[in-house]
Amino acid sequence: MQNKVLIVGASGLVGTAAAISFAREGWQVVAASRRHPELLGHANIDFVPMDLQDKNACVEACANIQGITHLVYTAVFELPGLVDGWSDPLQISTNGQMLENLLDAVTVSNRLQHVTLLQGTKAYGAMVGPMRVPARESQPRVEHPNFYWLQEDFLRAHANIHDYGFTILRPQMIVGPNHGVAMNLPPVVGVYAALRQAEGLSFAFPGGVDRALEAVDVRLVGDSCLWAATHQCAEGETYNLTNGEVFSWRDMWPAIAQTLEVPLGEDESLSVADYVMQREPLWQNIVAKHKLSENTLEQIVGESHHYADLCFAHGTREPTPPIFVSTVKIHQAGFTQTYNSEESFCYWLGDLRERRIIP
């Protein structure tokens, strides 16, 4: 029997990449999300609309899906404003219920072999205080309000009852091609650069105190989902994911400016979220001038303008605690893929330009 994977949250960053990775290797792929994934056009990928917040809708959708052996769960519910919602009881309970609705529905008519669940560095308390450096998968839980533990505890219990394996992945600052999502920096950086140029201003770095950071190319995350599904050593394990190096925004900024063909300028502390979203009329002029895809700012940046302020350390005057994770565990297990972070970021900016999302 051919393996068949259900990718849930397929219109998002990781969901899109995972679907492409599995399809490339000949798997039958069913992509599920509320809206049709813009970037999926592979012959091995079928789309099923699914609203995870509606239990009955999940049951109805899953009743029409047969032969699912593997599941990659990448869906996430975010509140407006993004960061402030991460500890909100509504955000936590909704994300927990979404996973529960899906797993209960899909196991009625499918015998799962493996589930991959996505988490992130919030698991290490990155938003509540200094993290251990580097954060390792083996360290005890940092107890704080978040939906990761709610989902993980349910998954472990459900997997035990229904006899399937699972793997948990924790990527750090994912970078990829999707626009209109909650946390992806290339679209908002491209929009910011275009607006600055249209106003006759240089491409100034808008953040606070510089720091070393880690990121991960979404292609690596997609391939790690495939690896986890096909390697028994990954069952029951949790793995951190990064590109395998550190970078700083100020060192990367000249390469970004060159990729976008905009003049580099001196630092200028400002909120990207405020700056971008106050300029819809100007953006529509840019769209018309450069014959771009007709998207509003909200359709392009999603909630990522808030994420940009966080990642650029907007408003900070003192160095913030480092947020580094160890990827030794997954490398020793056999998954050794790496990316150059600067090349990765510029690659996706170029992709957005080619698709006429940004000029």
Secondary structure as GFF3:
##gff-version 3
##sequence-region A 1 359
A	DSSP	beta_strand	4	8	.	.	.	ID=ss1
A	DSSP	alpha_helix	13	24	.	.	.	ID=ss2
A	DSSP	beta_strand	28	33	.	.	.	ID=ss3
A	DSSP	beta_strand	45	49	.	.	.	ID=ss4
A	DSSP	alpha_helix	55	63	.	.	.	ID=ss5
A	DSSP	beta_strand	70	73	.	.	.	ID=ss6
A	DSSP	three_ten_helix	82	87	.	.	.	ID=ss7
A	DSSP	alpha_helix	89	109	.	.	.	ID=ss8
A	DSSP	beta_strand	114	118	.	.	.	ID=ss9
A	DSSP	three_ten_helix	121	124	.	.	.	ID=ss10
A	DSSP	alpha_helix	147	162	.	.	.	ID=ss11
A	DSSP	beta_strand	165	171	.	.	.	ID=ss12
A	DSSP	beta_strand	174	175	.	.	.	ID=ss13
A	DSSP	alpha_helix	185	198	.	.	.	ID=ss14
A	DSSP	beta_strand	216	217	.	.	.	ID=ss15
A	DSSP	alpha_helix	218	230	.	.	.	ID=ss16
A	DSSP	three_ten_helix	232	234	.	.	.	ID=ss17
A	DSSP	beta_strand	237	241	.	.	.	ID=ss18
A	DSSP	alpha_helix	249	260	.	.	.	ID=ss19
A	DSSP	alpha_helix	272	277	.	.	.	ID=ss20
A	DSSP	alpha_helix	280	290	.	.	.	ID=ss21
A	DSSP	alpha_helix	297	301	.	.	.	ID=ss22
A	DSSP	alpha_helix	304	311	.	.	.	ID=ss23
A	DSSP	alpha_helix	328	333	.	.	.	ID=ss24
A	DSSP	alpha_helix	341	354	.	.	.	ID=ss25
###
